[in-house]
Amino acid sequence: MRPVVRGSVPLVAGVAKTVSDYKDWRLDLLGRIGNYCSYCNMVLNDSPQVEHVSPKAPNPGLTLTWDNMLLACGPCNRTKDDDPFDIATHYIPDYHNTHLAFSFKVVDHPTKRNQKACIIIPRNDPAVDPAKAQATIDRCGLDATTYNVRATDLRWKYRYEALVTAQLWRSDWDKWGSGIGAPFVDLLLTAATGKGFFSIWFDVFHDVRDIKIALIHEFENTHAPSFDPGSDFDPIVRVVGDL
Ligand SMILES: [Zn+2]
């Protein structure tokens, strides 16, 4: 899960923007953090939903607050719903280093034969509280493998397809791309941003410093300090004492 920076309240003619409908933040959020779900990191295409980090029903005072807004896909937004979601009990992409908190795993789909699924799991790292990571996964359904003929939650499938694509690019990088350098990286960035799932690409290229730097900069407003230039841009704790 990509750590992001929403930034300060957008200005209109030099004055902090106010809204009467939270959906009026949509274009501002798209401009700041790109057209990706803030939780599963899937490309949102034509249906980006403005999502309240702290749910609006139990927190009416936060219904219109810029600092409480992110973008989400339908499945993440629906699953998260109005259930409690808090920095004390969950890892949140505009506060924690959520790339460090989570990893992924490929599994055989439990009901669909010959189909792989890629699901999110807590990252095995001493800085990560596995219970808190799992609570976040549960709250957003990031390990869901829903499959039926009417299923609209296909995050597991798109995530797997992104992984396969990233691994193909990695194979090409190792075979000949690294000899080409920057032009290859430019093409790779086009593929990565078009496919989404920042953390998949970042982990597949976990030992290629130049591509990690390029991914951090190409995905809009990724929280760059969450990656340590002193250790080849490996993820580091964003909130001391709390990952
Ligand atoms: Zn999502």
Residues whose N, C-alpha, C, O or C-beta is under 5 A from the ligand:
A	BS01	ZN	C37 Y39 C40 N41 C73 C76
